[in-house]
Amino acid sequence: MSRIEPKLFVVSGPSGAGKGTLVALARKRRPSLGLTVSATTRKPREGEVDGVSYFFLSPEEFKRRVDANEFVEWAHVHGNCYGTPVSEVRRNLQAGSSLILEIDVQGALQVKEKFPEAILIFIKPPSLAVLEQRLSGRGTETPASLAIRLENARGELALADRYDEVLVNDDLETACSGLLRIIDTYERN
């Protein structure tokens, strides 16, 4: 029997590729996949617990940690900062758990700089037409925001060759099986 080596997997792709749904399904089927607690500058919502839901930081503390290089990746989103602490990644890997992060394309490339051994998995839609249908089907996009997301997707798709693996999400069940096969292969190598 081959030994399982804990690995850091980073899943990303354009908005609408289905990466969040895919990662949630993979974690449901493989609960041993570790999960990090992210840091944020936003205020806690009702029921959220510091250190469990997020690490809630002041903007000054977040900036101090950015300057101290304490995040694997971070971004400014909707007026708040979010980041994945290096300590959370190390905690999971040292505990013997493989870890799966769902991060945008730019964040994934940041992770690869800090953790060169990370396995980057790009989730690709079957086509731009399907991606547009998925985004339109959400009912959350204006024509202007849809155009921006599609333009961003074109740029992100152009970066797929910088990833270790590319997985087309044409069918959720098939894509989830493919994702778990990729994870199994790398854990055993």
C-alpha positions as CSV (number, residue, x, y, z in Angstrom):
1,M,0.0,0.0,0.0
2,S,1.4,3.4,-1.0
3,R,1.9,6.1,1.6
4,I,-0.2,9.2,1.4
5,E,1.8,12.4,1.5
6,P,-0.1,15.5,2.6
7,K,-0.2,18.1,-0.2
8,L,-1.4,21.6,-0.8
9,F,-4.0,21.7,-3.6
10,V,-5.2,25.1,-5.0
11,V,-8.3,25.1,-7.2
12,S,-9.1,28.2,-9.2
13,G,-10.6,29.3,-12.5
14,P,-13.0,31.9,-13.8
15,S,-16.1,33.0,-12.1
16,G,-18.9,30.6,-13.2
17,A,-16.6,27.6,-13.8
18,G,-18.2,25.9,-10.8
19,K,-15.1,25.7,-8.7
20,G,-16.9,26.5,-5.4
21,T,-19.5,23.8,-6.0
22,L,-16.8,21.3,-7.1
23,V,-14.6,22.0,-4.0
24,A,-17.6,21.7,-1.6
25,L,-18.6,18.3,-3.2
26,A,-15.0,17.0,-3.1
27,R,-14.7,18.0,0.6
28,K,-18.0,16.3,1.3
29,R,-16.7,13.1,-0.3
30,R,-13.3,13.5,1.3
31,P,-13.8,15.1,4.7
32,S,-10.1,14.5,5.5
33,L,-9.1,17.4,3.2
34,G,-8.0,20.2,5.5
35,L,-9.6,23.6,5.6
36,T,-7.9,26.8,6.6
37,V,-9.4,29.6,8.6
38,S,-9.0,32.8,6.6
39,A,-8.3,36.3,7.9
40,T,-10.5,39.3,7.1
41,T,-10.9,42.9,8.0
42,R,-14.7,42.8,7.8
43,K,-16.8,42.8,10.9
44,P,-18.1,39.4,12.2
45,R,-21.6,38.5,11.3
46,E,-24.1,37.1,13.8
47,G,-22.9,33.6,14.9
48,E,-19.4,33.9,13.5
49,V,-16.6,33.1,16.0
50,D,-13.1,34.6,15.8
51,G,-10.6,31.9,15.0
52,V,-13.3,29.5,13.8
53,S,-15.2,31.3,11.1
54,Y,-12.4,33.8,10.3
55,F,-9.6,35.5,12.1
56,F,-11.2,39.0,12.4
57,L,-8.4,41.6,12.2
58,S,-8.3,45.4,12.2
59,P,-7.1,46.9,8.9
60,E,-3.9,48.0,10.7
61,E,-3.2,44.4,12.0
62,F,-4.0,43.0,8.5
63,K,-1.6,45.4,6.9
64,R,1.1,44.6,9.5
65,R,0.7,40.9,8.6
66,V,0.8,41.6,4.9
67,D,4.0,43.5,5.5
68,A,5.4,40.7,7.6
69,N,4.7,38.2,4.7
70,E,2.3,36.2,6.9
71,F,-0.2,35.4,4.2
72,V,0.1,32.8,1.4
73,E,-2.2,35.1,-0.6
74,W,-4.4,38.0,0.1
75,A,-6.8,40.3,-1.8
76,H,-8.9,43.4,-1.3
77,V,-12.5,42.5,-2.1
78,H,-15.7,44.6,-1.7
79,G,-14.0,47.1,0.7
80,N,-12.4,44.5,3.0
81,C,-9.2,42.4,2.9
82,Y,-9.2,38.7,3.0
83,G,-6.1,36.4,3.2
84,T,-4.9,32.9,3.9
85,P,-2.4,32.8,6.7
86,V,0.8,30.8,6.1
87,S,0.4,29.4,9.6
88,E,-3.0,27.8,8.7
89,V,-1.5,26.1,5.7
90,R,1.5,24.8,7.7
91,R,-0.8,23.7,10.6
92,N,-2.9,21.5,8.2
93,L,0.1,20.0,6.4
94,Q,2.0,19.3,9.7
95,A,-1.1,17.5,11.0
96,G,-0.9,15.2,8.0
97,S,-3.9,16.6,6.2
98,S,-3.9,17.5,2.5
99,L,-5.4,20.9,2.1
100,I,-7.6,22.2,-0.7
101,L,-7.9,26.0,-1.2
102,E,-10.3,27.7,-3.6
103,I,-8.7,30.9,-4.6
104,D,-8.8,33.2,-7.6
105,V,-6.3,32.9,-10.3
106,Q,-4.0,35.7,-9.1
107,G,-4.1,34.3,-5.6
108,A,-3.2,30.8,-6.9
109,L,-0.1,32.1,-8.5
110,Q,0.8,33.9,-5.2
111,V,0.5,30.5,-3.4
112,K,2.8,28.8,-5.9
113,E,5.5,31.5,-5.2
114,K,5.4,30.8,-1.4
115,F,4.7,27.0,-1.7
116,P,6.4,25.8,-4.9
117,E,5.3,22.3,-4.1
118,A,1.6,23.3,-4.2
119,I,-0.5,21.6,-6.9
120,L,-2.5,24.2,-9.0
121,I,-5.7,22.8,-10.5
122,F,-7.5,25.0,-13.0
123,I,-11.2,24.5,-13.4
124,K,-12.2,25.3,-16.9
125,P,-15.7,25.7,-18.3
126,P,-16.5,23.6,-21.5
127,S,-16.6,26.9,-23.5
128,L,-17.1,30.6,-23.1
129,A,-20.6,30.2,-24.4
130,V,-21.4,27.8,-21.5
131,L,-19.7,30.1,-19.0
132,E,-21.8,33.0,-20.2
133,Q,-25.0,30.8,-19.8
134,R,-23.9,29.9,-16.3
135,L,-23.2,33.5,-15.3
136,S,-26.5,34.7,-16.9
137,G,-28.4,31.9,-15.2
138,R,-27.4,33.1,-11.8
139,G,-29.6,36.1,-12.3
140,T,-27.1,38.3,-10.4
141,E,-25.3,39.9,-13.3
142,T,-26.1,43.1,-15.1
143,P,-25.1,43.3,-18.8
144,A,-22.1,45.4,-17.7
145,S,-21.0,43.1,-14.9
146,L,-21.5,40.1,-17.2
147,A,-19.2,41.7,-19.8
148,I,-16.6,42.4,-17.2
149,R,-16.7,38.8,-15.8
150,L,-16.4,37.4,-19.4
151,E,-13.5,39.6,-20.2
152,N,-11.8,38.6,-16.9
153,A,-12.5,35.0,-17.7
154,R,-10.7,35.3,-21.1
155,G,-7.6,36.6,-19.3
156,E,-7.8,33.9,-16.6
157,L,-8.2,31.1,-19.2
158,A,-5.0,32.4,-20.9
159,L,-3.2,31.5,-17.6
160,A,-4.4,27.9,-17.5
161,D,-1.1,26.7,-18.9
162,R,0.7,27.9,-15.7
163,Y,-1.3,25.2,-13.7
164,D,-0.2,21.7,-13.0
165,E,-3.6,20.3,-14.0
166,V,-6.6,21.5,-16.0
167,L,-10.0,20.0,-15.4
168,V,-13.0,20.8,-17.6
169,N,-16.2,21.1,-15.5
170,D,-18.8,19.9,-18.1
171,D,-20.6,17.6,-15.7
172,L,-20.3,18.1,-11.9
173,E,-20.1,14.4,-11.0
174,T,-17.5,13.7,-13.7
175,A,-15.5,16.8,-12.7
176,C,-15.6,15.8,-9.0
177,S,-14.4,12.3,-9.7
178,G,-11.6,13.8,-11.8
179,L,-10.6,16.2,-9.1
180,L,-10.5,13.4,-6.5
181,R,-8.4,11.3,-8.9
182,I,-5.9,14.2,-9.3
183,I,-5.7,14.5,-5.5
184,D,-5.2,10.8,-5.1
185,T,-2.4,10.7,-7.7
186,Y,-0.4,13.5,-6.2
187,E,-0.8,12.3,-2.6
188,R,0.6,8.9,-3.6
189,N,3.6,10.4,-5.5
